[in-house]
């Protein structure tokens, strides 16, 4: 659906993006990750035609992107910006008309969204009277109102409490189910695991990791397991096995262990079965937060 190929961007002697390529599948949620200053926002600004790359190409639906394609993009920047003295409804209608909606259609759609987000009672209030979270809801609604096929969110969960963050996640998934393609930049790794299909991680201006979330977690596995046994004497572990954590509760041992790279879960079971009753065994896959930290430090 969208491709950025070999993007390079320099600001004076500083290279913000160095041969960056990403591929975003139609109808997917794509996470753009990386530490502060890595180049994520620069790439987002290039996709939105706010700034131009020094080298590389952008493709939308298999063709080179043009300025007119911005009408098919919904962009929620990290820096929020509403006119504080304007009334909420008046401003939302104005911004929707800039995206090509008639006043009648904009008003109808806005009331539907405002009711869903429980902010319809604020229609005639000034923006400055809204909390930060409610202002963010308004900007989210305006971003998606014209039903663009590509949505780009830069830190969309910033400033939201857990209830409203969950609301926003559910809306993003609903938009995806309705055919939208979503790119979002975030530092919230739990959100990445919950809603992303694919990710790309940028560090020091280059893509250092890219692929499906499930596949990336599998490929970064560390041969770690959690095993629960009926409590008795402390079991002995296979040679080379490291016990990282252990606890006893309600007559059960819970052990978290790391096996040598040439060992398997079968080796662990073979060793422990003669020593007591095994209640459960599961592999501990690295979280996206663990993977983020590991790759950001390289």
PyMOL commands that set and color helices and strands:
alter all, ss='L'
color gray80, all
select helices_A, chain A and resi 40-47+67-72+88-98+103-116+120-122+127-129+132-144+162-177+189-195+213-219+265-273+288-296
alter helices_A, ss='H'
color red, helices_A
select strands_A, chain A and resi 2-11+14-24+29-33+55-60+63-64+73-76+150-154+181-185+198-203+206-212+224-230+242-249+252-258+278-283
alter strands_A, ss='S'
color yellow, strands_A
deselect
rebuild
show_as cartoon
